[in-house]
Amino acid sequence: MMNKISETTELRNYFESLGFGKSYQSDAYFELLCEAAKQSENDVILDAGCGHQRFKPFFKNCLYIGQEHPVAGKENKDLTTYDILCDVKSIPLKDESVSAVLSTSSLEHFEYPQEFFDESHRILKPGGKIFIVVPACYPMHEVPFDFQRPTKYGLIRHLRHSGFTEENISVNAGTCDLSTGTFMLEYAASKFIKSKQKSFQRKFLKLFLAALIPPINKVRSIASRIEADEMTDMPIVWIAVATKEGCYVKNEKTEFGSSKDFLNANLINNL
């Protein structure tokens, strides 16, 4: 029991070292990662759009497979560590070969999101799960590889069209509307202050906004601890989990000794 508590504390400290502070969104994000780790224990999880694999430490008790795009990922981020290099519209793994698919802050960078959901459903074992964290209100980033901000119902549509049943889909807001509003206001004010135009009106507005930022940040800090509810329709992120129909048979021990063993047995032609 103490080992489990110690491990959770260690993961939480690591998670916060990545820049996640004390907020409802951070708590929900952390719980999602822990749920994904539990789902894939003694089995395989595919981290789609793994980037620098910052969440890999959560998956010590399973086989972690990191996927990246050859251009948007490998070249754009100068990545050297990954297991699969492909576009997620065609994932080169056999049917029903993984227990979980993870996509954290990567779905917005997928040029073909529906194909990704289709492929995720295909490679998931019966009873397997997909875990999604995707921004709803957030500035453009990693341009030009930033393609969408899905709504709650856009996510549900993608999942349903891929074969996940309505009752097995859960999409929750990662932040309340007030937290999002203060985030957007602080971002807009900071961006305006950094602009180089020098008219009198702009100078005055810059001073006014600069004075507003500290109280905005205080309100934002308080708002970030407010739990989102079903009325929230403008969060910073959506958090989604969907389960493929079927009965998941949990492994007593890991079937493959390494990611190389798994790929040797399950990798198909990279199209």
C-alpha positions as CSV (number, residue, x, y, z in Angstrom):
1,M,0.0,0.0,0.0
2,M,2.8,2.4,1.0
3,N,4.7,1.6,-2.2
4,K,1.6,2.4,-4.3
5,I,1.2,5.7,-2.4
6,S,4.9,6.5,-2.8
7,E,4.7,5.7,-6.6
8,T,1.7,8.0,-7.0
9,T,3.4,10.8,-5.1
10,E,6.6,10.4,-7.2
11,L,4.5,10.5,-10.4
12,R,2.6,13.6,-9.2
13,N,5.9,15.4,-8.4
14,Y,7.2,14.5,-11.8
15,F,4.0,15.7,-13.5
16,E,4.2,19.0,-11.7
17,S,7.9,19.3,-12.7
18,L,6.6,19.4,-16.3
19,G,4.8,22.7,-15.6
20,F,1.4,21.4,-14.5
21,G,0.4,23.4,-11.4
22,K,-2.4,23.1,-8.9
23,S,-5.6,23.3,-10.9
24,Y,-8.7,21.2,-11.7
25,Q,-7.3,20.7,-15.3
26,S,-4.0,19.4,-13.9
27,D,-5.8,17.0,-11.6
28,A,-8.1,15.7,-14.4
29,Y,-5.1,15.3,-16.7
30,F,-3.1,13.4,-14.1
31,E,-6.1,11.1,-13.3
32,L,-6.5,10.4,-17.1
33,L,-2.8,9.3,-17.3
34,C,-3.1,7.1,-14.3
35,E,-6.3,5.5,-15.8
36,A,-4.4,4.9,-19.0
37,A,-1.5,3.3,-17.1
38,K,-4.0,1.0,-15.2
39,Q,-5.7,0.0,-18.5
40,S,-2.4,-0.9,-20.2
41,E,-0.8,-2.7,-17.2
42,N,1.1,-5.8,-18.4
43,D,0.0,-4.9,-21.9
44,V,0.7,-2.3,-24.7
45,I,-0.1,1.4,-25.0
46,L,0.4,3.4,-28.2
47,D,1.2,7.1,-27.5
48,A,0.1,8.7,-30.7
49,G,2.0,11.9,-31.3
50,C,4.4,11.1,-28.4
51,G,6.7,14.1,-29.0
52,H,9.5,14.0,-26.4
53,Q,7.7,11.2,-24.5
54,R,7.2,13.3,-21.4
55,F,4.5,10.9,-20.0
56,K,6.4,7.7,-20.6
57,P,7.3,7.4,-16.8
58,F,3.6,6.8,-16.1
59,F,3.8,3.5,-18.1
60,K,6.6,1.6,-16.3
61,N,4.3,-1.4,-15.8
62,C,3.4,-1.8,-19.5
63,L,4.9,-1.7,-22.9
64,Y,5.1,1.8,-24.2
65,I,5.1,2.4,-27.9
66,G,5.8,6.0,-29.1
67,Q,4.5,7.1,-32.5
68,E,5.5,10.3,-34.4
69,H,4.9,11.9,-37.8
70,P,8.0,12.0,-40.0
71,V,7.7,15.7,-40.7
72,A,5.4,17.4,-38.1
73,G,7.1,15.3,-35.4
74,K,10.5,14.1,-36.3
75,E,11.7,17.1,-38.4
76,N,9.7,19.9,-36.8
77,K,10.7,18.9,-33.3
78,D,14.0,17.4,-34.1
79,L,13.1,14.1,-32.5
80,T,15.4,11.2,-32.3
81,T,13.5,8.9,-30.0
82,Y,10.4,7.0,-31.2
83,D,9.2,3.5,-32.0
84,I,7.0,4.1,-35.0
85,L,7.3,6.8,-37.7
86,C,4.1,7.3,-39.7
87,D,1.0,9.4,-40.3
88,V,-1.7,8.3,-37.9
89,K,-4.2,8.0,-40.8
90,S,-2.4,4.7,-41.4
91,I,-0.9,3.1,-38.2
92,P,1.3,0.1,-39.2
93,L,0.1,-2.2,-36.4
94,K,-2.0,-5.4,-36.6
95,D,-5.6,-5.4,-35.7
96,E,-6.4,-5.7,-32.0
97,S,-2.7,-5.5,-31.0
98,V,-2.8,-2.8,-28.2
99,S,-4.9,-2.3,-25.0
100,A,-4.8,1.5,-25.1
101,V,-4.2,4.5,-27.3
102,L,-3.1,7.8,-25.8
103,S,-3.3,11.2,-27.5
104,T,-2.3,14.1,-25.3
105,S,-2.2,17.6,-26.9
106,S,-1.6,16.0,-30.3
107,L,-5.0,15.5,-31.9
108,E,-5.0,19.2,-33.0
109,H,-1.9,18.4,-35.1
110,F,-3.4,15.4,-36.9
111,E,-4.3,16.5,-40.5
112,Y,-6.7,13.5,-40.8
113,P,-8.4,13.2,-37.4
114,Q,-11.2,10.8,-38.4
115,E,-8.7,8.4,-39.9
116,F,-6.8,8.5,-36.6
117,F,-9.9,7.5,-34.7
118,D,-10.7,4.7,-37.3
119,E,-7.1,3.3,-36.9
120,S,-7.3,3.6,-33.1
121,H,-10.5,1.5,-33.1
122,R,-8.9,-1.0,-35.4
123,I,-5.7,-1.6,-33.4
124,L,-7.5,-1.7,-30.0
125,K,-8.3,-5.0,-28.5
126,P,-11.9,-5.7,-27.5
127,G,-12.6,-3.7,-24.4
128,G,-9.5,-1.5,-25.1
129,K,-9.6,2.2,-24.5
130,I,-8.6,5.5,-26.2
131,F,-7.6,8.4,-24.0
132,I,-7.7,12.0,-25.5
133,V,-6.6,15.4,-24.2
134,V,-7.1,18.1,-26.8
135,P,-7.3,21.9,-26.6
136,A,-10.6,23.6,-27.2
137,C,-9.5,27.2,-26.7
138,Y,-5.8,27.7,-27.2
139,P,-3.5,29.8,-29.4
140,M,-2.1,28.3,-32.6
141,H,1.2,26.5,-32.0
142,E,3.6,24.3,-33.8
143,V,2.6,26.0,-37.0
144,P,1.9,25.1,-39.7
145,F,1.0,21.8,-38.2
146,D,-2.1,23.0,-36.2
147,F,-5.3,22.0,-37.8
148,Q,-8.3,22.0,-35.5
149,R,-10.0,22.7,-32.2
150,P,-12.8,20.1,-31.8
151,T,-15.9,20.6,-29.8
152,K,-17.3,18.1,-27.4
153,Y,-19.7,16.9,-30.0
154,G,-17.1,16.9,-32.7
155,L,-15.1,14.4,-30.6
156,I,-18.3,12.3,-30.0
157,R,-18.9,12.2,-33.7
158,H,-15.4,11.1,-34.5
159,L,-15.6,8.3,-31.9
160,R,-19.0,7.2,-32.9
161,H,-18.2,7.1,-36.6
162,S,-15.1,5.0,-35.8
163,G,-17.2,2.3,-34.1
164,F,-17.2,3.4,-30.4
165,T,-20.8,3.2,-29.1
166,E,-22.5,6.2,-27.6
167,E,-22.7,4.7,-24.1
168,N,-19.0,3.9,-24.1
169,I,-17.9,7.5,-24.8
170,S,-17.2,10.1,-22.1
171,V,-16.1,13.7,-22.9
172,N,-15.5,16.1,-20.1
173,A,-14.4,19.7,-19.8
174,G,-10.9,20.2,-18.4
175,T,-11.6,23.7,-17.2
176,C,-14.5,25.9,-16.2
177,D,-15.5,28.8,-18.5
178,L,-14.2,31.4,-16.0
179,S,-10.8,29.8,-16.0
180,T,-10.8,29.8,-19.8
181,G,-11.9,33.4,-20.0
182,T,-9.2,34.7,-17.7
183,F,-6.6,32.6,-19.6
184,M,-7.7,34.2,-22.9
185,L,-7.8,37.7,-21.4
186,E,-4.3,37.4,-20.0
187,Y,-3.0,36.0,-23.3
188,A,-4.6,38.7,-25.4
189,A,-3.3,41.5,-23.0
190,S,0.2,40.1,-22.9
191,K,0.3,39.7,-26.7
192,F,-0.9,43.3,-27.2
193,I,1.7,44.7,-24.8
194,K,4.4,43.0,-26.8
195,S,3.3,44.6,-30.0
196,K,5.5,47.2,-31.6
197,Q,3.0,49.9,-32.7
198,K,3.5,53.2,-30.9
199,S,0.4,55.4,-31.3
200,F,-0.7,57.3,-28.2
201,Q,-3.9,55.3,-27.9
202,R,-1.9,52.0,-28.0
203,K,0.6,53.3,-25.4
204,F,-2.2,54.2,-23.1
205,L,-4.0,50.8,-23.6
206,K,-0.7,49.0,-23.0
207,L,-0.3,50.7,-19.6
208,F,-3.9,49.9,-18.8
209,L,-3.6,46.2,-19.7
210,A,-0.3,45.9,-17.9
211,A,-2.0,47.1,-14.7
212,L,-4.8,44.6,-15.2
213,I,-2.6,41.5,-15.7
214,P,-1.8,40.9,-12.0
215,P,-5.4,40.9,-10.8
216,I,-6.4,38.8,-13.8
217,N,-3.8,36.2,-12.8
218,K,-5.2,36.2,-9.3
219,V,-8.7,35.6,-10.5
220,R,-7.4,32.9,-12.9
221,S,-5.6,31.1,-10.1
222,I,-8.8,31.0,-8.1
223,A,-10.9,30.0,-11.1
224,S,-8.5,27.2,-12.1
225,R,-9.5,25.3,-8.9
226,I,-13.2,25.3,-9.8
227,E,-14.4,22.0,-11.1
228,A,-16.0,22.1,-14.6
229,D,-19.5,20.8,-15.0
230,E,-22.0,19.8,-17.7
231,M,-22.7,23.5,-18.3
232,T,-19.1,24.2,-19.3
233,D,-18.9,24.7,-23.1
234,M,-15.7,26.8,-23.4
235,P,-12.9,24.9,-21.6
236,I,-9.3,25.2,-22.4
237,V,-9.2,21.4,-23.1
238,W,-11.5,18.5,-23.6
239,I,-10.7,15.2,-21.9
240,A,-12.2,12.1,-23.6
241,V,-12.2,8.4,-22.9
242,A,-13.9,5.8,-25.1
243,T,-14.0,2.0,-24.8
244,K,-14.2,-0.4,-27.7
245,E,-17.0,-2.9,-27.4
246,G,-16.0,-6.3,-26.1
247,C,-14.6,-8.0,-23.0
248,Y,-11.0,-7.0,-22.2
249,V,-8.9,-9.9,-21.1
250,K,-6.2,-8.5,-18.7
251,N,-2.7,-10.1,-19.0
252,E,-1.2,-11.5,-15.8
253,K,2.2,-10.7,-17.2
254,T,3.6,-8.8,-20.2
255,E,3.5,-10.9,-23.3
256,F,6.5,-9.1,-25.0
257,G,9.9,-8.5,-23.3
258,S,10.6,-5.2,-25.2
259,S,9.1,-2.8,-27.7
260,K,11.3,-4.4,-30.3
261,D,9.7,-7.8,-29.6
262,F,6.3,-6.3,-29.9
263,L,7.1,-4.5,-33.2
264,N,8.7,-7.6,-34.7
265,A,5.4,-9.5,-34.0
266,N,2.9,-6.8,-34.8
267,L,4.4,-4.2,-37.2
268,I,3.0,-4.3,-40.8
269,N,4.0,-2.5,-43.9
270,N,4.2,1.2,-43.2
271,L,1.9,2.7,-45.8
